[in-house]
């Protein structure tokens, strides 16, 4: 059962906003909320710096692997017990140890936590602008920094630490196999180094895409929580308006949906999701305010002032 004070506050808010709604049942958002590009860029900087820890090790140890290959090819042995295989494994074991130490000192958890806070800050800023532009009121500054998001943020941070932490270690393992298989198959050192560089570039790109995808997901989750907490049951799908928007999302642009009934984003598979939930989705949900359900955390003085104005 809802708290009596909550019910009273909700009724006060609705009474205070009655003039804004006039004869309308709903008010569409008058502000075009923006996707948090700044948070995405900052997160990509973090992932790039983290992946560069591996690149620094490659620069440091590739010369040892080249020297071992040169010495091996001056001899006649090319089996699994050769000095080259032993040397390569020893070098990569040493690299793995150094990588573990450098990643442990990187402060990944704290940096990703900072990304979560930045995304929340930007999302709250856009939400407050939307409410101000549409309903003409200012929200309480500290309402959206407490329990409402604590569990959501904690889970997002832990999930992303787990996702990003594994990238350099797994990449190093693949590079070790590239080197061993390459030399055993008689490939040139130049060819092997190119494969290593390609593997590094692929993993770096993967980390960048991961950053974009995860910021979008967190922004979408925060947006949904903000709107549902404010009694907003519906939203207008708004895409980013550029050439990267996928056809399924462009088809939804400007259309109205309910939070309890996500739209179909892929007609072939029937996959459904809200803005920000699809892979690398930069779309946002613009709130549709309903006069009978709206419930915003306005300060008591604001509510009184608005009632006097009506």
N, C-alpha and C positions, 0 to 999 in steps of 0.2 A: 504494500500500500504506500502511496506517495506521502511524503512528509507534508504536514499541514502548511508549514511555512513555504514549501516549494510550490504548493498549489496556489497559495495566496500570491506569491511573487509572480507566478506565471499569469495569473489573471490580471494583476496590475500591469504587467508588460503589455498584454493584449489590449487592455483598456487604453493604455497610454499611446499605443500605435494605431488605434481605431481610425484616427483622422488620416493617417498616412495611407491606410488601405482604402478608405472611402467606401465605395460600392464594390470594390474588387475583392474577390476571394483570395487571390494570390498576387504577389508582386514578384516579377522577374528581376534578377540581379542587374543593377545598372553599372556595374564595374567589371571590366574584363580582367579577371584574376590571371596572374602570370605564373608560369612554371618557374621553379627556383633554379635558374641557370647558374647563379653564383655558387650555390651549394654543390651542383654537379661539377663545376670547374674545380672547386676546392677539393672535392673528393678524388677527382682524377689526379690532382697534384699529389695527394697522399699516396694513391696506388702507384703512380709513376715512381715516386721516391722509394717506395717499398720494393718495387721490382728492380730498381737500379742497384740495390744491394747485391743482387745476383750478377748484374752486368759488371760491377766492379771486380767481383771475384773472377769472372771470365777473363777480363783484361789481365789480371794478376797471374793466372795459372795456365793460360793457353800456351804460353811460350814453353813451359815445362813439358806439356803434352807434345808440342811440335818437336822438341829436342829428343824426347823419348822415341818418337816415330822415326826421326832421322837416323838415330843409332840403331834402331831395330832393322831398318831397311838396308843398312850396311851389312847386316848379317844374313842368315839363311832361314831362321825359324819363324813360322807364322801360325802356330797353334795356340790353344787356350792357355798353355802354361808359359808362353813367351814372356820375356822381360817387359814387353810393351803392355800386355794385358795387366800384369802385376803393377806396373808403374801407373797406368791409367786409373786403375781401381784405387790405388793409394792416393793419387792426386784428388780424385773426386770424393774420397772419404774425408780428406783434409778440407776440401771446399765445403762439404756438408757441415762439418764441425764449425767452420768460420761463419757459414750462413746462419746456423742456429744461434750463434752468439750475437751476430749483428742484427738479426730480426728480433731477438729477445730484447735488445736495447733500443729498438726503434720507437717503442711506445705506441704500438698499433691500436690497442684498446682505447687509450686516451684520445688519440687522433680521430678515431671513428666516432667516439662519443661526441667530440666537438662537431663533427659533421652532422650528427643527429640533432644536436642543439641548434646548429645554424639552419638546418632545414625546417625545424619547428618554428624558429624565429621568423623566417621568411614566410612560412605558411600562415602564421598568426597575423603577420603584417598585411598579407593579402586579404585574409578573412575580415579583419577589422575595417579595411578599406571598402570591402564589399558591403558590409553592414552599414557603414557610414553613408556610402553613396546611395544605398537603396532605402534605408529606414531613417537615416539622419541622426543616428545615435552613436555614442562612443562606448565601447565595451570596457569592462574592467581590465586593467593592464596585467594583473597577476593571475587572472582566472585560469588561463591556459598553460600555466607553467607547473602545475601541481600534479595531483594524483591522476587527473584525466588522461595524461600521456605517459605516466611513469612506466607502466608495464609494457606498453607498446614500444617505447623507446629502448627499454632494456633488452627486449627480445630482438629488435632490429640490430642493435649494436652487437650482441653476442652472435647472431647469425652471420653478420658481415665479417666479424673477426675470423670466424671459422672459414668462411669462403675465401677471403683474401690471404689468410695465413698460409694456406696450403699451396698457393700458386708458385712461389719460388722453389720450394722443396720438390714439388712434382716436376717442375721445369728442369731442375738440375738432374733429376733421375732420368728424364728423357734424353737430356744431352749426353749423359754418360753412355746410354745405349747407342746413341748416334755415333759417338767416337769409337766405341768397341766394335760395333758392327761394321763401321766404315773401314777401319784399318784391317779387320779380318777379311773383308771383301776386296781389299786392294785399292780402295779409293784414295785419291790424293788428299793431302792435308788441306789444300785450298778448298776442295769440294766439301770436306767435312766441316771446316770452319764456316762456310756459307750455310750449311744446314743448321749449325748451331745458332748462327745469327738469325736465321729465319725462324727457328723455334723460339728464340727470345722475343723477336718482334711479334710473333703470334700471341705469345702469352702476355706481352705488354698490352697489345690491343684488346685481348680478352679482359684484362683488368680494367681498362678504360670503359669498355662496354658494360662491365659489371657495375662500375661506379654510376654510370648513367641510369641503368636499370634500377638499381637499389634506391637511389635518391627519388626517382619517380614513384616507386612503390611506397616509400615512407611518406612522401608528400600526399599521395592518394589516400593513405590510411589516416593521416592527420586530418585531411580535409573531410573525410567521411565522418570521423569522430566529432569534429567541430560542428558540422551541420546537423547530425543526428542529435547531438546534445542540445542544440538550439531549437529542436522541434522541426527541423527541415527534413521532409520526407522525399522531396523530389529535387532534381537538378537538371540543368541544361548541359549537354556535352559540348565542350569547346576544344577544338584541336588547335595545334600550334600555327596553322596557316602557312606552312612552308612545303617545299618539295619532298621532305622526308616523311610526311604523314602518309601512313599506309591507307589503301583504298577503303578497307573495312571501317577505319576510324573516320575518314573523311565523310563517309556515308552517314555517320551518326552525328556529325557536327550540327549544332543548333537544335537538336531534337531533345525532347524531355523524357526523363526516365525516373524511376523510383529506386531508392537505395535498397529496398528489399527485393528488387527484381532487375538484376543487371542485364543490359542488352547483349544481343548476339554480336560479337565483333568479327567472327569468321563464319560466313554462311556455309562453307563447305563442311566444317567440323561441328558447327553449332556451339563453339566455345563462347562463353559469356564472361564479361568482366566489366568493372567500373573504370573510369579514367585513372591511369597510372598503374593499373594492375597487369596489363599486357606487357610483354617484353619490350623494354625501351620506350614505353608509351609516355609522351610528354603532354598528353591531353589533360585538361582540368575540368572539374565539375563546378558550374556556376549555380549557386543556391536559388531555389524557388521558395519564397517565404509565404507561408499560409497563415492567415489571420487567426485561425482557430488552434493552431499547434505551436506557433512561434513562442519561444521561451529563451530570452537572452540574459546573460549575467550583467545587467546594468546596475550601476550604483543606485541606492535608494533615492538620493537627491535627484538624480537624472529622471527617474520614474515620476517623482513628484512634480518636477518642473514641467515634464511633458504633459502630465494630466492637467496642470494649470493652463498650459498652452491650448489644450483642447477645450 
